[in-house]
Amino acid sequence: MHLFSRKRPPILRWALWFLMACWHVGGSAAAPAPTLAQVYRPGIDVTAYWVSEKYDGVRALWTGQELRSRQGLPIHAPAWFTVGWPDVPMDGELWAGRGRFEQVQAVVAQAAPQDAPWRALRYMVFDLPGQPGGFGERLPHLRQTVAALEQPWVQAVPQWRVASHGALMQQLRTHEKAGAEGLMLRRDDAPYRGGRSDDLLKLKSFEDAEAVVVGHMPGKGKYAGQTGALLVQMPSGQRFRLGSGLPDGLRRTPPPIGSVVTYRYNGTHASGLPRFARFWRVRADAPPAPEFEAKSASSARPSSASSSQ
């Protein structure tokens, strides 16, 4: 059977695609699999971590030769953007400023990069994957590496320490009030290793996750003739309707089947489904998930705890 055969369940094909993407990134010593964040939980010893702003941009890994996305796909930057960069890996975020994710996404999605849009971006470097030792030991090397480039569009992410959970939450409120997405915490003694662990934590006032669009639910009332909600599938295979927060433009022209979308939510039900899920944005920088069977409104079966409009 072909690896991504239609005979395989859709969620299995999606999982296989994700594993292959991670293997592609981690297939050589120069491009290790990216470290991924767990959600911060009260009770964690914050003094063991370095803290930084969570940038609302597009994750980008420099392999020592080229830029690649978190999924291992090439990012086509202009030649001048990466000229002189070191032959060692760097991990960072392509960023245009707070609240400008869509701008970054549009620039990164270009197969033929244009100079003007790229000049609005910065590469915010937060780690050196190939450098041994804990994060605290890697940090001076990171700062030296970035400073040696003398390129204003490449910057080392500011990192600092906090003394308590209360101090951390105060900083979260201050940063979010200024327009930041949240905070990131990197464990001081953790080596760089791929996958999701408490080595890296994210802290925001809300939770978010990604799901794949597997159907379009018809609207009612003022949304008659349009899309009332997206039928989306979580990595667990569970499906739910995502209608709250869906912009009018996407109700008229919804994201295609297989698109990856991000939603915000506040906790989960006992079933594992998100509570108060609301649409946030389409991840145009992420490749479409392996082909899902399109479900008509009559055949789609979202879970009973779904969020609909």
C-alpha positions in Angstrom: 0.0 0.0 0.0 1.3 3.5 -0.8 2.3 5.4 2.3 -0.4 8.1 1.8 -3.0 5.8 0.2 -6.7 6.7 0.4 -7.2 3.3 2.0 -5.6 4.6 5.2 -7.7 6.5 7.6 -7.4 10.3 7.1 -5.9 10.9 10.5 -3.3 8.2 9.9 -2.3 9.8 6.6 -2.0 13.2 8.4 0.1 11.7 11.2 2.4 10.0 8.6 2.8 13.3 6.7 3.8 15.0 10.0 6.3 12.4 10.9 7.8 12.5 7.4 8.1 16.3 7.6 9.8 16.0 11.0 12.2 13.4 9.6 13.0 15.7 6.7 14.0 18.4 9.0 15.9 16.1 11.3 17.4 13.9 8.6 20.9 15.4 8.9 23.1 16.7 11.7 22.9 20.2 10.2 19.1 20.4 10.5 17.9 18.7 13.7 14.1 18.4 14.3 12.8 21.6 15.9 12.1 21.7 19.6 8.4 22.3 20.3 6.6 23.9 23.3 4.4 22.5 26.0 1.9 24.8 27.7 3.2 26.5 30.9 1.6 25.2 34.1 1.5 26.7 37.6 3.9 24.8 39.9 6.8 24.8 37.4 10.0 26.2 38.8 10.3 29.4 36.8 13.8 30.1 38.2 15.1 27.2 36.1 14.1 29.0 32.8 15.0 31.9 30.6 12.1 34.0 29.5 11.5 35.8 26.2 8.6 37.3 24.2 6.6 34.9 22.0 6.8 36.3 18.5 3.8 36.2 16.3 5.7 35.2 13.1 6.7 32.2 11.1 9.1 29.6 12.6 12.3 29.3 10.4 15.3 27.0 10.8 18.6 27.9 9.2 20.2 24.6 8.3 23.6 26.2 7.7 22.8 26.4 4.0 19.1 27.4 3.6 16.0 28.4 5.5 13.3 25.8 6.2 9.9 25.9 7.8 9.0 24.0 11.0 7.6 21.3 8.7 10.9 21.0 6.8 9.8 22.9 3.6 12.1 25.4 2.0 11.6 29.1 2.6 12.5 31.1 -0.5 14.3 34.2 0.9 16.2 36.6 -1.4 19.9 35.8 -1.6 20.9 39.0 0.2 18.8 38.1 3.2 21.0 35.1 4.2 24.3 36.2 2.7 27.1 35.6 5.1 25.1 33.5 7.5 27.1 30.9 9.4 27.4 27.3 8.3 25.9 26.2 11.6 22.1 25.8 12.3 20.1 28.6 13.8 16.5 28.5 15.1 14.3 31.5 15.0 11.2 33.4 13.9 10.6 35.5 10.8 8.8 38.5 12.2 7.5 41.9 11.1 6.4 43.3 14.4 3.5 42.7 16.8 0.2 41.9 15.2 1.6 41.4 11.7 1.5 37.6 11.4 -0.5 37.8 8.1 2.1 40.1 6.6 4.9 37.6 7.4 2.8 34.7 6.2 2.2 36.3 2.8 5.9 37.1 2.3 7.1 33.6 3.3 4.5 32.0 1.0 6.0 33.6 -2.1 7.8 31.1 -4.3 9.6 34.0 -6.1 10.7 36.3 -3.2 10.5 40.0 -3.7 13.0 42.3 -2.1 10.7 45.0 -0.7 8.4 42.7 1.4 11.4 40.9 2.8 13.1 44.1 3.9 10.2 44.5 6.4 11.1 41.2 8.1 13.5 40.4 10.8 15.0 37.0 11.7 14.7 36.7 15.5 17.2 34.0 16.5 16.4 32.2 19.8 18.7 29.1 19.7 21.7 27.4 18.1 20.6 23.7 17.6 24.1 22.4 16.9 25.7 24.1 20.0 26.3 21.6 22.9 25.4 22.3 26.5 22.3 23.7 28.1 20.4 26.7 26.8 22.2 29.0 29.2 25.5 27.8 27.8 24.4 28.2 24.2 23.1 31.7 24.8 26.5 33.5 24.8 27.4 31.7 21.5 24.1 32.7 20.0 24.6 36.4 20.8 28.2 36.3 19.5 27.1 34.6 16.3 24.4 37.1 15.6 26.5 40.1 16.5 29.3 38.9 14.1 26.8 39.1 11.2 26.3 42.9 11.6 23.0 42.6 9.8 20.2 44.7 11.3 17.5 42.2 10.1 19.1 39.4 12.1 18.6 39.9 15.9 19.2 37.8 19.0 16.0 37.4 20.9 16.3 39.1 24.3 16.3 36.6 27.1 15.9 37.2 30.9 15.3 35.4 34.2 12.3 35.8 36.6 12.2 35.1 40.3 8.6 33.8 40.8 5.4 32.7 39.2 3.8 36.1 40.2 6.6 38.0 38.5 6.2 35.9 35.4 2.4 36.6 35.2 3.0 40.3 35.7 5.4 40.3 32.7 2.8 38.4 30.7 0.2 41.0 31.4 2.6 43.8 30.5 3.7 42.2 27.3 0.1 41.3 26.2 -1.0 44.8 26.9 1.7 46.1 24.6 0.5 43.8 21.8 2.7 40.7 22.3 1.3 37.2 21.8 2.7 35.9 25.0 5.9 34.6 26.6 8.3 31.6 26.0 10.3 29.8 28.6 13.5 27.9 27.8 15.0 25.6 30.5 18.5 26.7 31.4 20.1 23.3 31.6 18.3 21.7 28.6 20.2 20.6 25.5 18.6 21.3 22.1 16.5 18.3 21.3 13.6 17.9 18.9 10.0 17.2 19.9 7.7 18.5 22.5 8.8 18.7 26.1 9.1 20.9 29.2 12.5 22.1 27.8 10.3 24.8 26.1 7.1 26.3 27.4 4.6 28.8 26.1 2.5 31.1 28.2 -0.5 33.0 26.9 -3.8 34.2 28.3 -5.6 31.7 26.0 -4.7 28.4 24.4 -4.5 27.7 20.7 -4.2 24.7 18.5 -4.3 23.7 14.8 -6.8 21.5 13.0 -7.5 20.4 9.4 -10.5 21.6 7.5 -12.5 18.5 6.4 -15.8 20.0 5.5 -18.0 23.1 5.2 -21.2 23.3 7.1 -24.0 25.4 5.5 -25.1 28.6 7.2 -28.5 29.5 8.4 -30.3 32.8 8.9 -28.1 35.7 8.0 -25.4 33.2 6.8 -27.8 31.3 4.5 -26.1 30.5 1.2 -22.7 30.8 2.9 -20.5 28.7 5.2 -21.9 28.6 8.7 -19.0 26.7 10.2 -15.9 24.8 9.2 -15.8 21.1 10.1 -12.3 20.6 11.4 -10.3 17.5 12.6 -7.9 17.5 15.5 -4.7 15.3 15.4 -6.7 12.9 17.7 -9.2 12.3 14.9 -12.0 14.1 16.8 -14.0 16.6 14.7 -16.0 19.6 15.6 -17.7 22.6 14.0 -15.7 25.9 14.1 -17.9 28.8 13.4 -17.4 31.4 16.1 -15.0 34.1 14.9 -15.1 33.1 11.3 -14.8 36.3 9.2 -17.5 37.1 6.6 -15.0 36.8 3.8 -14.2 33.2 4.7 -17.9 32.4 5.1 -18.2 33.4 1.4 -15.0 31.7 0.3 -14.0 29.2 3.0 -10.6 27.6 3.2 -10.3 24.5 1.0 -10.5 21.0 2.3 -7.1 20.0 3.7 -6.3 23.6 4.8 -4.7 24.0 8.3 -6.4 26.5 10.5 -5.6 27.8 14.0 -8.3 28.3 16.7 -8.3 29.7 20.2 -10.0 28.0 23.1 -10.3 28.0 26.9 -9.6 24.5 28.3 -11.1 21.2 27.1 -14.2 19.1 27.8 -13.8 15.6 29.4 -14.0 14.3 25.8 -10.9 16.2 24.8 -12.7 18.7 22.6 -11.9 22.4 23.1 -14.1 24.6 25.1 -15.3 27.9 23.6 -13.4 27.3 20.3 -13.2 30.3 18.0 -11.5 30.7 14.6 -8.3 32.6 14.6 -6.6 32.3 11.2 -5.6 30.1 8.3 -2.1 28.8 8.3 -1.2 29.6 4.7 2.5 29.0 5.6 1.7 25.3 6.4 1.3 22.8 3.6 -2.1 21.2 3.1 -2.6 18.1 5.1 -2.8 14.8 3.0 -6.0 14.7 1.1 -9.1 14.3 3.3 -12.4 13.0 2.0 -14.7 15.9 1.6 -17.8 15.5 3.7 -21.1 17.0 2.6 -23.2 18.7 5.2 -25.5 15.8 5.4 -22.8 13.2 5.9 -20.5 15.1 8.2 -20.6 14.0 11.8 -19.0 16.5 14.2 -19.0 15.6 17.9 -21.9 16.8 20.1 -19.7 19.2 22.0 -18.7 21.1 18.8 -18.6 24.8 18.5 -21.0 26.1 15.8 -22.3 29.4 14.6 
